[in-house]
Amino acid sequence: MPKKYQGNLLIANPSNPKDFLNQAVLLLVTHTDSIGIALQINAVHEEINLTSIGTGMGIPYIGKEPVWYGGNISVNKIHVVHSLDWRSVTTIALNKEIGITNDIGVLSAISQGQGPMYFKACAGYWLWEEGKLDEMLDPRCSDPKEPYRWEIIPANMENVFEIPPEELWMESIKDAAKLKVSEWL
């Protein structure tokens, strides 16, 4: 049975095709035998920001935080990845430090200065069904129709919230390489 990686980062392998997932860093929020769901956390959404989303929901918010392009599925749905210093009844802990909340309460709390200290609002998500993600994570998979490979590293406060987005892929690839070497030793 393959290991499940909820709460870890998926990093696009440097040999992947040069397309929309080139140099992507994704936070894996669901990983089961049949489904994988992840949010891209290193691509700023060019068309919307948190202020415009708040205004559209009737939540007054003045801030400079971007909205991140989480993926190509349900691009109108906002998922807030955040530190676990704030929780609601719908918050799901992804690991010991990071959670995700999908309800309007987190945006309301953020607008009032009572939300989590660290957060990223993501529009949309990436989805893999029927065990496709497990195939891409299996180093033995040699399906020529599947050119994507992913590296895995644990998600933490630094790599999710503190590393600038333009540096996150390279720093994550370095961390993945160090992790692979430590497994060999």
C-alpha positions in Angstrom: 0.0 0.0 0.0 1.5 3.4 -1.0 2.3 6.0 1.7 -0.2 8.8 1.9 1.1 12.4 1.9 -1.6 14.7 3.2 0.0 17.8 4.7 3.1 17.5 2.6 4.3 19.6 -0.4 4.3 18.2 -3.9 7.2 19.8 -5.9 7.2 19.6 -9.7 10.2 17.5 -10.8 12.6 19.5 -13.0 12.1 17.0 -15.8 8.4 17.6 -16.0 6.9 19.3 -19.1 7.3 23.1 -19.3 3.6 23.8 -18.9 1.1 25.3 -16.4 2.6 23.0 -13.6 6.2 23.8 -14.4 8.0 24.7 -11.2 4.7 24.3 -9.2 4.7 23.8 -5.4 1.5 22.3 -4.2 0.2 21.6 -0.7 -1.5 18.2 -0.6 -4.7 18.6 1.4 -6.3 15.2 0.6 -4.6 11.9 -0.4 -6.4 8.6 -0.4 -6.2 5.5 -2.5 -8.7 7.1 -5.0 -8.2 10.8 -4.8 -5.6 13.5 -4.4 -6.4 17.2 -3.9 -3.7 19.9 -3.7 -3.5 23.7 -3.7 -0.7 25.5 -5.6 1.0 27.9 -3.2 3.6 29.6 -5.3 1.5 31.2 -8.1 -0.2 34.5 -7.4 -3.6 34.8 -9.0 -3.3 37.7 -11.5 -7.0 38.6 -11.7 -8.2 38.7 -8.1 -7.0 39.8 -4.6 -8.3 39.3 -1.1 -9.8 42.7 -1.0 -12.0 42.1 -4.1 -13.1 38.7 -2.7 -14.0 40.2 0.6 -16.0 43.0 -1.1 -17.8 40.4 -3.2 -18.8 38.5 -0.1 -19.8 41.6 1.9 -16.7 41.4 4.1 -14.9 44.7 4.3 -11.2 44.0 4.0 -8.3 46.2 3.3 -5.0 44.4 2.9 -2.3 43.7 0.4 -2.3 39.9 0.6 -2.7 38.2 -2.8 -4.9 35.4 -3.7 -3.0 32.3 -4.9 -3.9 30.3 -8.0 -4.7 27.1 -6.2 -5.5 25.1 -9.3 -7.8 24.7 -12.3 -10.8 23.1 -10.6 -13.5 25.2 -8.9 -11.6 28.4 -9.5 -14.4 30.4 -7.8 -14.0 28.5 -4.5 -11.6 29.9 -1.9 -9.6 27.7 0.4 -7.6 29.3 3.2 -4.4 27.5 4.2 -3.4 28.9 7.6 -1.4 28.5 10.8 -3.3 26.6 13.5 -3.3 29.5 16.0 -6.8 30.0 14.7 -9.5 27.3 14.1 -13.2 27.0 13.4 -15.4 24.0 13.5 -14.7 23.4 9.8 -10.9 23.7 10.1 -9.0 20.5 9.0 -5.5 20.1 10.4 -3.2 19.0 7.6 -0.2 18.5 10.0 0.8 19.8 13.4 1.3 23.4 12.2 -1.0 24.0 9.2 -4.7 23.7 8.6 -7.2 24.5 5.9 -10.6 26.2 6.3 -13.1 26.6 3.5 -15.9 28.6 5.1 -16.5 32.3 5.1 -15.7 32.5 8.8 -12.0 32.5 8.3 -12.2 35.4 5.8 -14.4 37.3 8.3 -12.0 36.7 11.1 -9.0 37.8 8.9 -10.9 41.0 8.0 -11.4 41.8 11.7 -7.8 41.1 12.6 -8.8 38.0 14.6 -7.8 35.3 12.1 -4.7 33.2 11.8 -1.3 34.9 12.0 -0.2 33.2 8.7 -2.6 32.4 5.8 -2.8 32.0 2.1 -6.2 32.3 0.3 -6.2 30.0 -2.7 -8.7 30.0 -5.5 -9.3 26.6 -7.1 -7.5 23.3 -6.6 -5.8 20.5 -8.5 -7.5 17.1 -8.5 -6.2 13.6 -9.3 -8.8 10.7 -9.4 -8.6 6.9 -9.6 -5.2 6.6 -8.0 -3.5 8.8 -10.6 -1.5 10.7 -8.0 -0.1 7.5 -6.5 1.1 6.5 -10.0 2.9 9.8 -10.4 4.5 9.4 -7.0 5.7 5.8 -7.7 9.3 5.9 -8.9 8.8 2.6 -10.6 6.0 3.9 -12.8 7.3 4.1 -16.4 4.1 5.0 -18.2 5.2 7.1 -21.2 1.8 8.7 -21.3 2.4 10.2 -17.8 5.3 12.7 -18.0 4.7 14.2 -14.6 6.7 13.3 -11.5 6.5 14.9 -8.1 9.0 15.2 -5.3 7.7 15.2 -1.7 8.8 17.2 1.4 7.0 17.9 4.7 5.1 21.2 4.7 6.0 23.5 7.5 5.5 27.2 8.4 8.6 28.3 6.6 8.1 26.7 3.2 4.3 27.4 3.1 4.3 31.0 4.4 7.7 32.6 4.6 9.7 31.7 1.5 9.0 34.2 -1.3 6.9 32.5 -4.1 9.6 33.1 -6.8 12.1 31.2 -4.6 9.8 28.5 -3.3 10.3 25.9 -6.1 14.1 26.1 -6.1 14.3 25.9 -2.3 11.8 23.0 -2.2 13.8 21.1 -4.9 16.9 21.6 -2.7 15.1 20.3 0.3 13.7 17.3 -1.6 17.3 16.4 -2.8 18.6 16.6 0.8 15.7 14.4 1.9 16.5 11.8 -0.8 20.2 11.8 0.2 19.4 11.3 3.8 17.2 8.3 2.9 20.2 6.7 1.1 22.5 7.1 4.1 
